[in-house]
Amino acid sequence: MLPTQLGALVADPAPGVSEALDVAGSLDHALADGLARMSPSALAGFADAFSGSPLRDRVAEAVDKIAAGSVSDEHLLALAGARSALFGAVHDALLGQADAALGRTRAAVGNLPGGTGEAASAGNLLAGSRSWLRELAITGWRGVDHDLVTAAGQVIEASLAQPRLRRLATLLDGLAAELRACSPIATMDRLPVRRWGDLWSRAMLLAQDGGRGTPAAPVTGRLLLLGADVHEHATAVQVQVHGILEAPGAAPRLVRTSVAAPKVDTIVGPAVWRLFAAHPVLLGALAERLTLDVTDMPLLAGGDLVWSDALAKAGPPADPFATARVLLADATAPPVPPLERHPARIGEPVLVEGYTAADGAFTLADQKITVDTGRLPACGPLTPQLVAASHACIGLLRWDDGGWSLQPLAVLTMVKRQPVAAHTTDWALGPTDPKVVKAAAAAGDAVAVLRERAGRLLRK
């Protein structure tokens, strides 16, 4: 990223962003108090915001019916869809601003070939999910109690067993866990109304009948890795890898791939990598910075490779910083599917060099961007101290409630007067720092212990 690019990015926010978020906020606050207790005029501004859009009649009808005390799945779907459309518009404005500043070309939706998946079945589970979401909306976050949270347990457990419903089930499970952890919610001084509104509206859209699969097409080529973002929670961990795919006869394009695993809260730090033992090819490439040759690997329309070690083979080493310098500027970015259009989803790989790091920001020719070291995972060697001492960084450009920031994935720095590259995935095959190895040995292997206990229970 050049100073001129950074200046164009941070100079002015995209027009209309704050106004759109304020409109969405009116629905979020209504969900906090409960639709059964909201005033008749609480959502009047929300409905007015769509007066010039194709959603006008459906949103107006939903607001009128809910204000009159009639709350149906159809009306809640209209509100959830309208709210998602607002955040989609914000996403498009911000991503367009980022693409213009970076000079990045983005493929149009539908440019990637692929068939359409089968419609989701298990209509009773979808209906059960909608029923719970309807009760949440009527009751409001402040009225949620233990009984309402646990009411979702049966439908979540049954949905997790259905591969087609797993995304919805995981979302509902996470929302229920957050509500349970925050109970009693009525005593909280401040509610995460936007986050819970995001989860609720997304779940309402996913819980509709007749959902379609995501188009995918097999691709063959060379995958050059840039870095990986680790999303870790108490019960799950996901590694999202960013890279550039070179396919025969096609221009280089930005792609992602993700692998995930369930976990317990006692598995932390470098131990989480052991949960991905089923992906040795990917882990080896991350730890040793190798290229990957993929053959007929499914590529979703939104730029995500459906990872399978059986369809990949490790190639020669490739320095991610060299890859970024040579290919990143001209790589085509993937389109964003409709349901993925949300500002929180923005994570654009960028290379920043020649900056000065100070006070939690990188400065290039008097232009500053905040560096989000709070996202650095504990399972790798990359630390805020290394970031602060660095002079080059591969990171993800993100937007968070009013401003752009950079999430480091890898840095070049000097340690004891020697150039050192530190990546979030350097310990994917195990820690290389002797102190960390010693501490892990003293703490014991939590993964092995839990697997042994689980095996003992299964044998009984």
NORBELJO-V800353 format. One record per residue. N is the residue number from 0. RES is the residue in one letter. NEAR is the number of other C-alpha atoms within 10 Angstrom. D_FIRST is the distance of its C-alpha to the first C-alpha in whole Angstrom. Layout:
N_RES_NEAR_D_FIRST ; N_RES_NEAR_D_FIRST
This chain:
0_M_17_0 ; 1_L_17_4 ; 2_P_18_7 ; 3_T_13_8 ; 4_Q_16_6 ; 5_L_22_7 ; 6_G_17_10 ; 7_A_17_11 ; 8_L_22_10 ; 9_V_18_12 ; 10_A_9_15 ; 11_D_10_17 ; 12_P_16_18 ; 13_A_18_19 ; 14_P_11_23 ; 15_G_11_26 ; 16_V_18_24 ; 17_S_14_26 ; 18_E_13_29 ; 19_A_18_29 ; 20_L_16_28 ; 21_D_14_31 ; 22_V_18_33 ; 23_A_24_32 ; 24_G_17_33 ; 25_S_16_37 ; 26_L_21_37 ; 27_D_24_36 ; 28_H_20_39 ; 29_A_22_41 ; 30_L_25_41 ; 31_A_25_41 ; 32_D_17_44 ; 33_G_20_45 ; 34_L_26_46 ; 35_A_19_50 ; 36_R_14_50 ; 37_M_19_47 ; 38_S_12_49 ; 39_P_15_49 ; 40_S_11_47 ; 41_A_16_44 ; 42_L_24_42 ; 43_A_15_43 ; 44_G_14_40 ; 45_F_23_38 ; 46_A_22_41 ; 47_D_14_40 ; 48_A_18_36 ; 49_F_18_37 ; 50_S_13_40 ; 51_G_9_38 ; 52_S_10_37 ; 53_P_9_39 ; 54_L_17_39 ; 55_R_15_41 ; 56_D_15_44 ; 57_R_18_44 ; 58_V_27_42 ; 59_A_20_45 ; 60_E_14_47 ; 61_A_23_45 ; 62_V_25_45 ; 63_D_18_49 ; 64_K_15_50 ; 65_I_19_48 ; 66_A_20_50 ; 67_A_12_53 ; 68_G_15_53 ; 69_S_13_52 ; 70_V_19_49 ; 71_S_14_49 ; 72_D_16_46 ; 73_E_12_46 ; 74_H_20_45 ; 75_L_22_43 ; 76_L_21_41 ; 77_A_22_40 ; 78_L_24_39 ; 79_A_21_37 ; 80_G_18_35 ; 81_A_22_35 ; 82_R_23_33 ; 83_S_23_31 ; 84_A_20_30 ; 85_L_22_29 ; 86_F_21_26 ; 87_G_19_26 ; 88_A_17_25 ; 89_V_23_23 ; 90_H_23_21 ; 91_D_18_21 ; 92_A_17_20 ; 93_L_23_17 ; 94_L_23_16 ; 95_G_15_16 ; 96_Q_18_14 ; 97_A_24_11 ; 98_D_16_12 ; 99_A_14_12 ; 100_A_18_9 ; 101_L_18_7 ; 102_G_12_10 ; 103_R_16_11 ; 104_T_15_15 ; 105_R_17_17 ; 106_A_17_21 ; 107_A_14_24 ; 108_V_13_26 ; 109_G_13_29 ; 110_N_11_27 ; 111_L_17_28 ; 112_P_13_31 ; 113_G_16_33 ; 114_G_10_37 ; 115_T_11_37 ; 116_G_12_39 ; 117_E_12_42 ; 118_A_11_43 ; 119_A_18_43 ; 120_S_14_46 ; 121_A_13_48 ; 122_G_13_48 ; 123_N_11_50 ; 124_L_20_47 ; 125_L_21_45 ; 126_A_16_48 ; 127_G_18_48 ; 128_S_24_44 ; 129_R_22_45 ; 130_S_17_48 ; 131_W_17_46 ; 132_L_21_43 ; 133_R_20_46 ; 134_E_16_47 ; 135_L_21_44 ; 136_A_23_44 ; 137_I_22_47 ; 138_T_20_48 ; 139_G_21_44 ; 140_W_24_42 ; 141_R_18_44 ; 142_G_17_47 ; 143_V_22_46 ; 144_D_17_48 ; 145_H_12_49 ; 146_D_9_51 ; 147_L_17_49 ; 148_V_19_46 ; 149_T_12_48 ; 150_A_13_49 ; 151_A_19_46 ; 152_G_14_47 ; 153_Q_12_49 ; 154_V_19_47 ; 155_I_22_44 ; 156_E_14_46 ; 157_A_14_47 ; 158_S_23_44 ; 159_L_16_42 ; 160_A_11_44 ; 161_Q_15_43 ; 162_P_10_40 ; 163_R_18_40 ; 164_L_21_40 ; 165_R_16_38 ; 166_R_15_35 ; 167_L_21_37 ; 168_A_27_39 ; 169_T_17_36 ; 170_L_17_35 ; 171_L_24_38 ; 172_D_19_39 ; 173_G_16_36 ; 174_L_18_37 ; 175_A_20_40 ; 176_A_13_39 ; 177_E_13_37 ; 178_L_19_40 ; 179_R_18_43 ; 180_A_10_41 ; 181_C_15_41 ; 182_S_16_44 ; 183_P_14_46 ; 184_I_17_43 ; 185_A_14_46 ; 186_T_10_46 ; 187_M_11_42 ; 188_D_6_41 ; 189_R_8_37 ; 190_L_16_37 ; 191_P_11_33 ; 192_V_17_34 ; 193_R_17_31 ; 194_R_12_30 ; 195_W_18_34 ; 196_G_24_34 ; 197_D_17_31 ; 198_L_15_33 ; 199_W_22_36 ; 200_S_22_35 ; 201_R_20_33 ; 202_A_22_36 ; 203_M_23_38 ; 204_L_19_37 ; 205_L_20_37 ; 206_A_24_40 ; 207_Q_17_41 ; 208_D_16_44 ; 209_G_12_43 ; 210_G_16_39 ; 211_R_12_38 ; 212_G_13_36 ; 213_T_15_33 ; 214_P_17_32 ; 215_A_22_31 ; 216_A_15_32 ; 217_P_15_32 ; 218_V_17_29 ; 219_T_18_29 ; 220_G_19_27 ; 221_R_22_24 ; 222_L_25_22 ; 223_L_27_19 ; 224_L_26_18 ; 225_L_29_15 ; 226_G_24_16 ; 227_A_24_19 ; 228_D_22_19 ; 229_V_22_23 ; 230_H_14_25 ; 231_E_22_28 ; 232_H_14_31 ; 233_A_12_35 ; 234_T_13_36 ; 235_A_17_33 ; 236_V_21_30 ; 237_Q_18_27 ; 238_V_18_25 ; 239_Q_16_22 ; 240_V_21_20 ; 241_H_24_17 ; 242_G_23_17 ; 243_I_22_17 ; 244_L_26_20 ; 245_E_20_22 ; 246_A_16_25 ; 247_P_11_28 ; 248_G_7_28 ; 249_A_9_24 ; 250_A_11_21 ; 251_P_20_18 ; 252_R_22_18 ; 253_L_25_16 ; 254_V_23_19 ; 255_R_24_20 ; 256_T_19_24 ; 257_S_16_25 ; 258_V_17_29 ; 259_A_15_31 ; 260_A_16_34 ; 261_P_14_36 ; 262_K_17_37 ; 263_V_15_39 ; 264_D_10_37 ; 265_T_13_39 ; 266_I_18_36 ; 267_V_19_33 ; 268_G_16_31 ; 269_P_21_31 ; 270_A_20_34 ; 271_V_24_32 ; 272_W_23_31 ; 273_R_19_35 ; 274_L_16_35 ; 275_F_19_33 ; 276_A_12_36 ; 277_A_13_36 ; 278_H_15_33 ; 279_P_13_33 ; 280_V_18_31 ; 281_L_24_28 ; 282_L_23_28 ; 283_G_17_29 ; 284_A_24_26 ; 285_L_24_24 ; 286_A_17_25 ; 287_E_17_26 ; 288_R_23_22 ; 289_L_23_24 ; 290_T_22_24 ; 291_L_24_26 ; 292_D_20_28 ; 293_V_25_29 ; 294_T_15_32 ; 295_D_12_33 ; 296_M_21_31 ; 297_P_20_31 ; 298_L_24_28 ; 299_L_22_28 ; 300_A_23_27 ; 301_G_24_24 ; 302_G_20_22 ; 303_D_19_24 ; 304_L_21_26 ; 305_V_15_29 ; 306_W_18_29 ; 307_S_16_32 ; 308_D_15_33 ; 309_A_11_36 ; 310_L_15_33 ; 311_A_20_31 ; 312_K_16_31 ; 313_A_18_29 ; 314_G_16_28 ; 315_P_11_27 ; 316_P_13_24 ; 317_A_17_21 ; 318_D_15_18 ; 319_P_21_15 ; 320_F_21_13 ; 321_A_11_14 ; 322_T_15_14 ; 323_A_22_11 ; 324_R_15_10 ; 325_V_11_13 ; 326_L_18_13 ; 327_L_22_10 ; 328_A_15_9 ; 329_D_16_13 ; 330_A_20_14 ; 331_T_19_16 ; 332_A_22_16 ; 333_P_22_19 ; 334_P_16_21 ; 335_V_23_22 ; 336_P_15_26 ; 337_P_12_28 ; 338_L_13_29 ; 339_E_16_25 ; 340_R_20_24 ; 341_H_21_23 ; 342_P_20_21 ; 343_A_15_21 ; 344_R_13_20 ; 345_I_20_17 ; 346_G_18_15 ; 347_E_17_12 ; 348_P_22_10 ; 349_V_21_7 ; 350_L_21_6 ; 351_V_21_5 ; 352_E_18_7 ; 353_G_16_10 ; 354_Y_20_10 ; 355_T_17_14 ; 356_A_19_15 ; 357_A_14_18 ; 358_D_9_20 ; 359_G_15_18 ; 360_A_20_14 ; 361_F_25_11 ; 362_T_18_11 ; 363_L_20_9 ; 364_A_13_12 ; 365_D_11_14 ; 366_Q_19_11 ; 367_K_20_12 ; 368_I_20_11 ; 369_T_17_14 ; 370_V_24_14 ; 371_D_19_17 ; 372_T_20_19 ; 373_G_10_22 ; 374_R_15_21 ; 375_L_19_21 ; 376_P_20_24 ; 377_A_16_27 ; 378_C_21_27 ; 379_G_21_25 ; 380_P_21_24 ; 381_L_22_21 ; 382_T_18_22 ; 383_P_16_21 ; 384_Q_9_22 ; 385_L_19_20 ; 386_V_25_17 ; 387_A_19_18 ; 388_A_16_18 ; 389_S_25_15 ; 390_H_18_13 ; 391_A_20_10 ; 392_C_27_10 ; 393_I_24_10 ; 394_G_25_10 ; 395_L_22_12 ; 396_L_20_10 ; 397_R_22_14 ; 398_W_19_16 ; 399_D_11_19 ; 400_D_10_22 ; 401_G_9_21 ; 402_G_13_17 ; 403_W_19_14 ; 404_S_22_13 ; 405_L_25_11 ; 406_Q_23_14 ; 407_P_31_14 ; 408_L_27_15 ; 409_A_27_15 ; 410_V_27_14 ; 411_L_20_15 ; 412_T_20_18 ; 413_M_14_21 ; 414_V_12_24 ; 415_K_7_27 ; 416_R_7_26 ; 417_Q_8_25 ; 418_P_10_21 ; 419_V_14_21 ; 420_A_20_19 ; 421_A_19_19 ; 422_H_25_19 ; 423_T_24_20 ; 424_T_31_23 ; 425_D_23_24 ; 426_W_22_27 ; 427_A_25_28 ; 428_L_19_31 ; 429_G_19_32 ; 430_P_22_31 ; 431_T_13_31 ; 432_D_10_31 ; 433_P_9_35 ; 434_K_10_35 ; 435_V_15_34 ; 436_V_14_36 ; 437_K_11_39 ; 438_A_10_38 ; 439_A_16_38 ; 440_A_10_41 ; 441_A_9_43 ; 442_A_9_42 ; 443_G_11_43 ; 444_D_13_42 ; 445_A_17_41 ; 446_V_19_40 ; 447_A_11_43 ; 448_V_11_46 ; 449_L_14_45 ; 450_R_11_45 ; 451_E_12_49 ; 452_R_12_50 ; 453_A_11_49 ; 454_G_11_50 ; 455_R_10_53 ; 456_L_9_54 ; 457_L_8_53 ; 458_R_7_56 ; 459_K_5_58
